[in-house]
Amino acid sequence: MWDVLAGFAVVWLIIAVGYLLGRFGVLKPEARIVMSRTAFFVASPCLLFITISGSPISEVIGPQFGVAAISAFITLFMFLLLGRFLLRGRRFAEQMIAAQSAAQVNGANLGFPIAAYVLGDVALAAPVVMFQLALFMPIMVASLDQATIGTTTTSSVRPSTTRSVLRRILQTVGNPVILGSLLGLLFSWQQWSVVGPVAESVELLAGAAIPLLLLSFGLSLVGNYPLDKAAGRRRDVLLATAVKLIVHPVLAYLVAVYLFDLDGLMLYAAVVMASLPTAQNVLVTAVRYQTGEVIARDTVLITTLLGIPSMVVVALLMT
């Protein structure tokens, strides 16, 4: 148990450093963008490549992937069902953003550090990241494309159907994190390895991923104040937060136990990954489709503040 709490302490301390750097003006807001982009385009793909290529392929595309997928989609549909009765008068596109806020976890920014320092294996975050980037996000974007037809004339939001599908496929395959994962899978499958200076360079870049992600995350907390009454979306945010931090982990536990017969570390990992806060990509999606921005922003912030304490509770209950 103390090892688990020590792992959470490491994560929180680095997040706190990032927050203090932003709070006292040592780093400006634009530094977060630089660090996030460096992590996304360089360090995280290297980390995924190193991690996946050194793991059996059955561990990456296996039960953890299945638990992540099934629990996320059930969470999404449960939120939509609850929202139909509790959140009347919302447009479908806004409901989808709220449901996505309840079902999509921050697998990259927090998943990698939590997997490394709490679960003891970065590879345990890889199936969740791959599921969300390769399957969940494209489906959500396609749904929003259909839901926003006729509500905007912006060509970047509503391209032709054929071009939109092709563009989504190319964007997904060309995503740096997906590329790193696919290369890792190829090397794992063929049992190849990278050696010499190339291997050392990739390992050094991979080592930068977790510090960059956590510092950037801490910077993002500066100056955010959720649940503004004037925005009129408190119920949406509170419902999405409750579903994300309570319902989603419970569903992951049930799916892991009764469908995949997981136990021990694998069961613990499945529940912890489902307990992660809402992904910041949800806010990016909300801004792009010009709907649900308040819900996405506030849910990301609140689940981020409560996410690690809730994972400590999960650790206490399961260890």
C-alpha positions, -999 to 999 in steps of 0.1 A, spaced: 0 0 0 28 24 9 44 18 -25 11 27 -42 7 59 -21 44 68 -29 36 64 -66 7 89 -63 29 112 -43 55 113 -71 28 122 -96 12 149 -74 46 165 -66 55 169 -102 20 183 -110 25 207 -81 58 219 -95 41 226 -128 13 245 -111 38 266 -90 59 274 -121 27 288 -138 13 304 -106 44 325 -100 50 333 -137 82 313 -141 66 297 -171 40 315 -192 8 298 -205 23 292 -239 50 269 -222 22 244 -216 15 242 -253 52 237 -261 56 210 -235 24 192 -246 33 193 -282 68 180 -275 54 152 -255 27 144 -280 48 145 -312 81 131 -299 84 118 -263 51 99 -259 55 80 -293 90 70 -282 77 59 -248 50 38 -264 74 23 -289 99 13 -263 72 0 -240 51 -20 -265 81 -34 -285 94 -49 -253 60 -64 -244 42 -95 -257 16 -84 -283 -11 -103 -264 -6 -79 -235 -13 -48 -256 -42 -60 -276 -58 -82 -251 -81 -81 -220 -71 -46 -210 -81 -33 -244 -114 -51 -242 -122 -38 -207 -114 -2 -218 -136 -5 -248 -166 -22 -233 -167 -1 -201 -162 32 -220 -191 25 -244 -214 13 -216 -206 45 -197 -213 66 -227 -247 51 -233 -256 52 -196 -249 89 -195 -270 95 -226 -298 76 -210 -296 95 -177 -292 128 -195 -325 121 -214 -343 123 -181 -321 146 -160 -308 171 -186 -338 180 -207 -335 206 -235 -299 198 -245 -290 194 -281 -277 160 -291 -242 173 -300 -239 189 -265 -251 156 -249 -225 137 -268 -197 161 -255 -210 156 -220 -212 118 -225 -177 118 -239 -165 137 -208 -179 109 -187 -164 81 -207 -130 92 -221 -100 90 -198 -68 110 -197 -48 80 -208 -17 100 -221 -11 129 -197 -20 109 -165 -23 73 -177 14 69 -185 26 84 -152 1 64 -131 9 32 -149 47 38 -144 47 49 -107 15 33 -93 11 1 -113 48 -4 -120 44 -9 -158 39 18 -184 26 -9 -208 -6 -11 -188 -17 23 -202 -10 15 -238 -42 -5 -245 -63 24 -232 -45 50 -253 -47 28 -284 -85 22 -279 -93 58 -275 -72 71 -303 -79 44 -329 -115 36 -321 -133 58 -296 -123 92 -308 -130 85 -345 -165 72 -336 -172 103 -314 -160 127 -342 -181 109 -368 -212 112 -345 -206 149 -340 -201 154 -377 -236 140 -382 -251 159 -352 -237 193 -363 -248 191 -400 -269 221 -407 -257 240 -375 -225 254 -390 -212 263 -423 -175 260 -414 -159 238 -440 -134 225 -415 -162 212 -393 -184 198 -420 -165 184 -450 -181 160 -475 -189 126 -462 -163 107 -483 -135 131 -477 -144 133 -441 -141 95 -437 -108 94 -456 -94 123 -436 -104 107 -403 -86 74 -413 -55 93 -424 -55 114 -393 -58 84 -371 -31 64 -388 -8 95 -389 -13 103 -352 22 102 -337 10 82 -307 -7 57 -330 24 55 -352 46 48 -321 21 21 -310 19 5 -344 57 4 -348 59 -10 -313 34 -37 -322 53 -46 -354 86 -49 -335 69 -69 -307 52 -92 -333 84 -98 -353 106 -98 -321 128 -71 -336 149 -47 -315 166 -14 -319 202 -13 -309 231 11 -306 229 49 -306 193 48 -321 181 28 -292 198 51 -266 183 82 -284 148 67 -284 151 58 -247 163 93 -237 134 109 -256 110 84 -240 122 94 -206 111 130 -212 75 121 -217 62 117 -182 79 148 -167 67 169 -196 31 156 -194 29 162 -156 45 196 -157 21 206 -185 -8 192 -166 1 213 -135 4 244 -157 -31 238 -170 -46 241 -135 -36 277 -131 -65 302 -133 -94 278 -139 -126 282 -119 -153 256 -126 -191 255 -120 -199 291 -129 -236 295 -122 -241 319 -151 -231 292 -176 -261 272 -167 -245 237 -170 -238 228 -134 -261 197 -135 -244 185 -167 -209 189 -152 -218 173 -118 -235 143 -136 -206 138 -159 -181 140 -130 -201 114 -109 -204 90 -139 -167 94 -147 -153 89 -112 -178 64 -99 -198 46 -126 -170 41 -151 -146 24 -126 -174 2 -113 -183 -9 -148 -146 -16 -156 -145 -38 -125 -176 -57 -134 -164 -62 -171 -129 -72 -160 -142 -97 -135 -172 -112 -152 -162 -110 -189 -124 -114 -188 -119 -131 -154 -91 -108 -144 -77 -106 -110 -46 -93 -91 -26 -66 -109 -45 -69 -141 -79 -62 -124 -64 -34 -104 -49 -18 -135 -82 -20 -154 -101 -2 -126 -73 24 -121 -72 32 -158 -110 37 -158 -107 60 -128 -85 84 -146 -99 120 -151 -116 132 -183 -92 136 -212 -83 171 -223 -90 160 -259 -128 163 -251 -124 200 -246 -105 202 -279 -134 184 -296 -159 207 -279 -141 238 -292 -139 225 -327 -176 217 -329 -186 248 -310 -208 229 -285 -205 218 -249 -174 238 -242 -184 247 -206 -193 211 -198 -160 197 -212 -138 224 -196 -154 221 -161 -155 183 -161 -119 180 -172 -109 204 -143 -130 188 -116 -122 152 -124 -86 162 -126 -87 177 -91 -106 147 -77 -92 120 -100 -60 111 -81 -78 111 -47 -104 88 -61 -77 65 -74 -62 65 -39 -96 53 -27 -96 26 -54 -61 15 -43 -73 13 -6 -103 -7 -16 -84 -32 -38 -52 -37 -19 
